[in-house]
Amino acid sequence: MDVSASTTAASGVKTDVKTGNGMIRPNSFRVVAGPCTVESYEQFYASAEAVKKAGFEYVRGGAFKPRTSPYSFQGLGEEGLKILSEVAGEFGLKVVSEVMDPYDIELVMEHADVLQIGARNMANFSLLKRVGAAIAGTRHGAVLKRGLSSTVEEWLQAAEYITSSGGDNVVLCERGIRTFESSTRFTLDLSAVIVAKRLTDLPVIVDPSHAAGRRDLVVPLSKASVAAEADGLMVESHHDPQEALCDGEQALPAEALHGLKGILRPFASAMGREVI
């Protein structure tokens, strides 16, 4: 596997995390939660409040959303970003939000602490380079999701576009890949988490929500992610999943989110980690 030295651990195992913004910390298991998209101020306020009450510090929410159908809700754009930062500020939460267009990077950075690069943009190399240059020397970070049909090598090479452009605060996110299996939305490849952590210094988190496409599988897959040495989770949650404009069927309701920390705690403890 041809992965250059800036992302490869010489010893073959992960040494130290590079996320200076504090998203990933040694001996901790980070949980990022929140709705797929920002739909309104009221909706995001209720969802962010649930994240805060659940004991988590990072909220996710999309203002720009890539959708398979051009007729699906694609986010509120700049208005959504303003809602994100305003509500997160009220609750003292940090924000993870997706950037799709190189021309929107600075705008997203004004409102989010961590820029998410989605699976469909993993091979958008001009975007990756621009994000790397933009976050270089700042406390902003980037979460790079694995492409829908990408190999681990391709995923790590994509991360290299960011790090070689100066962006050290990069977190990899396994979110499931396309296989022949149809009982879940995608197939969560936990072996890729382990392999990536043997090949790179970069932290690796898991998105069980997009992989499963079903909320009843999110918690079991979250437990498995802890055992697979992941550094954290990114889960979808919504104060009223039945009314969600995007991916409501995989979003955890508030009551399930509130219990997630307690459920994961013994698994994390067995791995020498603390759920944060």
N, C-alpha and C positions, 0 to 999 in steps of 0.2 A: 504494500500500500504506500503510495507516494504522498506523504503528508509532511510538510516542512517543519523545521525545528521550532517555530514560534508557537505551534499548537501541539507538538508532540512531546510527551514526557520521556526523557532519556531512559528512565528506569522501567518504562512500560506501564506505570501506574500514575494516577493523578497525584500531584504534589500539593500545590496550594492554589486556592481560588484567586481569580484575578478581578473579581467584581468589586471595585473600590466604592461603588455606590451602596454597598451593604446588602444587596438583594440575596446573595449567597454568602453564608458565613461558615467557617469551619465547625464541624461537629453539630451542624444544625440541618433541619429539614424544612425548607421554605414552602409555604402554601400561598399561592396567588389565586384569588377567587373574584368572581364578578360576572356580570352578564356578557353575552356575546356582543351586544351592541347597546349603545346609549340611545334609548328611545325617546326619553323626555326627562325633564328635571326631576319630576316626582318619581318616575320609575327608577332612575339611577340613585336617587337619594335613598329610597327604600332598600335597594340592593346593596349599596355601600354601607348602610347602617347594619345590615345583616352580617357583612364581612367584618365590620368592627366588633360587633357583639360576639362573633365566633372566635375572636382573639387573634385575627390575622392583621398584617400590617400593609399588605399590598393588594390593591384592587385592580382588576382588569376591566376594560370596556372599549369597544370599538367605535370610533367615530367615522372611519373609512373601512368598509367591509367589502372584500371580494366575494361575489356570489356567482354561482354557476349560471343562474338565470339572470339576464339583464333586467327582468321585471320584478325581482325580489328587492326587498328593502336593503339599501346599501349604506345606511348610516346617515348621520346628520352633518357630517363634515366639520367645519370649524365651530359651528354651534355646539356640536357634541363634545368637542375638545374643551370648550369653555365650561360646559356643564361638568365634565370630568374633573377638571382642576378645581373648580369652585367647590363641588361636593366633597372631593377628597380632602381639600384643605380644611373643611369644616370638621371632618372626622380624624384628621391627622394621619391620613393614609397616603402611601405613595402609589403612583399610577403606572400601569403598563398598558400601552395602546399601540395599535398597528399603524405602520406607515407603508403606503403602497407606491407612492410617487416620489421620485427624488426631489421634486420641487416643493414637497410638503414637509420635508425633514425638519427644517427650522421651526415651522409652525407647530409640528407635533412636539418638538423639544421644549417649546414654551409651556406646554401643558402636561407633559408626561415625563416621568423619571426614567422609564425604560421603553425603548422603541422595539416593538415586535415586528419581525419580518415573517410573514405567513408562508405556509407550505407552497402556495402557488408562486411566490416570489423568491424561493430559495435560489433559483438559478438566474435571477435578475441581477447580473453582476454589476451593472452600473449603479443600481440601487445599493447593493452591498458595499461597494467602494465609497459611495457618497455618505452612507451611514457611518462607516468606519472613520472617515475623515472628520465628520461632524462631531462625533462623540469623543474623539481623541483629546486627551487633556482635560476632559470634563468628568463630572460624576454621573453622567448619563450612562446607561447600559443598553445592551441590545439582546433580545431573545430571538434566536434563529430556529424556526421550526423546520423539521425534516420534510423534504418534498414528498408528494404522494407516492411516487414510485422511485425514490432515490436510494442509492446504496449508501452505506455508512461512509465510504470514501468520498463520494460526491458531496455528502453533507459536511464532512470535515473540510473539504476543499472550499466549499462555499463560505465556511467560517473564516478560512484563511484570507478571503477577499476583504473581510472586515478587519481582521487583526493586522494584516499587512498594510492596511491604510491608516493604522494608528489606533484603532479602537480595541483596547484590551478588555473592556468590560463586556464580554460576550458569554451568553448562556445558551447552550444547545437545548432544544426541546424535541423529544420524540413524541409524535402525535398520531402514530398509526400509519400503515402503508396499505396500498391496494393489493389484495390477493384474490384468490378465487372464492374465499369465504364470504357468504352473504348474510350470516346471522348477526353480524355487527357491521357498523358503518365502515370501519377500516379494521385492520388487524394490528393490535398493539404489539410492537416488536421490542420486548424487554431485553432480548439478547443484544440488540443494538445499543441499548444503554450501557450494558456491561462492556461491550467491545469498545465503544467510544471512550469510556472512562479508562480503558487500558491504553488507548492510543493518544489521548490528549489531556492537557492540563485544564481544559475548559470544563466548567460545571455542566451537568446534564440534568434536566428536569423532564417530567412526563406530563402530557395532557391526556388523561384517560377519558375526558368528555368527548372530544372529537373522535377518538379511536372507537369508543363503544357506540356512540350515537344513542345510548339508552341510559337513563339515570340510574337504573337498578344495577348496572355493572360498574358504575363509577367508583363506589367505595371499595369493592373487592379488588379492582385494578389498582386503586391507590395503595392498598395494603401491599400488593405484589410489587409495586414500584419501590416502596421502601426497601424491601428485601433484595431488589435488584440493584441496590447501591445508588439509586437516583438521589440527587441533591434537593429535590423538591417536586412540587406539583403545580400545574396550572389547571384549575377546574372552573367549569361554568356554573354559576349560581344566579338565581333570579327570585325576586320576592313573590312573583306570581307566574311560574313557568307556563301555565296554561294560556296565558295572555301574551307571552313573549313573541316578538316579531321575528325572531331568529333563533333557531336551535333550542326551543323550549323543551323538547322531548329529552334532551340530554342534560338540562340544567338542574342542579340540586336546589330544592326549595330551602327557605331559611332554616327550618327546623333540622333538616339533614345537615346543612352546613354547620350549624351550631354544635352538632355532635361529632363533627369530623375530627377535630383536634384530639378529643378523648379516645376515639377509635384508633387513631394512628399512633398515639403516644407509646403504647407497649411495644409496637413493632419498631418504632424509631429508637426507643430505649435499648432494645436488643441489638441494634446496629450502632450504638454509641452516639445517638443523635437526639436533639431536642426539636420538637415541632414548633415552628415559629410562624 
